[in-house]
């Protein structure tokens, strides 16, 4: 994720934050699925 520079900081809307959270939740779900698949392969 990009970093904000203090002088160029812009207010983030609630909708943008919600979209970021949804994206992160999706990434976590994919990582969880991959981890479970890798764990099953080791058994």
Rosetta silent file (secondary structure, phi, psi, omega in degrees, C-alpha in Angstrom):
SEQUENCE: XXXXXXXXXXXXXXXXXXXXXXXXXXXXXXXXXXXXXXXXXXX
SCORE:     score description
SCORE:     0.000 S_00000001
   1 L     0.000  140.571 -177.807    0.000    0.000    0.000 S_00000001
   2 L   -73.211  152.392  178.710    1.318    3.417   -0.839 S_00000001
   3 L   -95.521  147.510  177.570    2.353    5.823    1.899 S_00000001
   4 L   -91.257  136.220  173.419    0.903    9.280    2.210 S_00000001
   5 L   -91.455  133.392 -172.386    3.259   12.268    2.309 S_00000001
   6 H   -51.091  -42.417 -176.667    2.098   14.743    4.957 S_00000001
   7 H   -73.720  -18.704 -177.923    1.990   17.741    2.622 S_00000001
   8 H  -110.889   13.684 -177.203    0.006   15.827   -0.019 S_00000001
   9 L   -65.620  133.984  175.917   -2.381   14.041    2.352 S_00000001
  10 L  -121.536  143.138 -179.985   -5.981   13.876    1.198 S_00000001
  11 L   -62.357  136.105  179.376   -8.926   12.892    3.346 S_00000001
  12 L   -96.976  136.342 -179.749  -10.080    9.316    2.713 S_00000001
  13 L   -82.361  161.419  177.317  -13.805    8.679    2.461 S_00000001
  14 H   -60.410  -40.425 -179.877  -15.642    5.986    4.385 S_00000001
  15 H   -61.637  -39.561  178.514  -16.473    4.280    1.083 S_00000001
  16 H   -66.563  -41.124  177.456  -12.770    4.144    0.158 S_00000001
  17 H   -63.968  -41.891  178.451  -11.884    2.669    3.535 S_00000001
  18 H   -62.541  -39.716  178.510  -14.648    0.083    3.213 S_00000001
  19 H   -64.724  -40.498  177.282  -13.363   -0.856   -0.241 S_00000001
  20 H   -63.170  -43.109  179.631   -9.833   -1.266    1.151 S_00000001
  21 H   -62.644  -44.386  177.959  -11.125   -3.448    3.988 S_00000001
  22 H   -59.935  -41.744  178.115  -13.079   -5.638    1.540 S_00000001
  23 H   -62.584  -42.795  178.367   -9.946   -6.019   -0.569 S_00000001
  24 H   -65.783  -39.596  177.681   -7.888   -6.997    2.467 S_00000001
  25 H   -62.501  -39.012  178.332  -10.553   -9.476    3.585 S_00000001
  26 H   -65.105  -42.942  179.109  -10.465  -11.061    0.126 S_00000001
  27 H   -63.289  -42.073  178.558   -6.678  -11.321    0.234 S_00000001
  28 H   -62.715  -41.207  178.978   -6.786  -12.931    3.683 S_00000001
  29 H   -61.763  -42.848  179.175   -9.384  -15.435    2.464 S_00000001
  30 H   -65.035  -42.992  178.618   -7.175  -16.386   -0.501 S_00000001
  31 H   -63.533  -38.954  177.805   -4.116  -16.740    1.715 S_00000001
  32 H   -62.301  -44.745  178.338   -6.097  -18.894    4.146 S_00000001
  33 H   -61.198  -43.098  179.685   -7.222  -21.168    1.309 S_00000001
  34 H   -64.894  -41.376  178.935   -3.646  -21.492    0.022 S_00000001
  35 H   -63.655  -42.038  177.884   -2.342  -22.258    3.501 S_00000001
  36 H   -63.604  -40.971  178.978   -5.000  -24.905    4.031 S_00000001
  37 H   -64.653  -42.104  178.732   -4.187  -26.472    0.660 S_00000001
  38 H   -65.821  -38.092 -179.919   -0.464  -26.532    1.464 S_00000001
  39 H   -66.040  -40.426  179.078   -1.160  -28.013    4.896 S_00000001
  40 H   -65.314  -35.305  179.550   -3.299  -30.771    3.361 S_00000001
  41 H   -64.642  -30.571 -178.052   -0.507  -31.604    0.889 S_00000001
  42 H   -76.934  -20.036 -177.701    1.900  -32.217    3.759 S_00000001
  43 L   -76.104    0.000    0.000   -0.392  -34.760    5.432 S_00000001
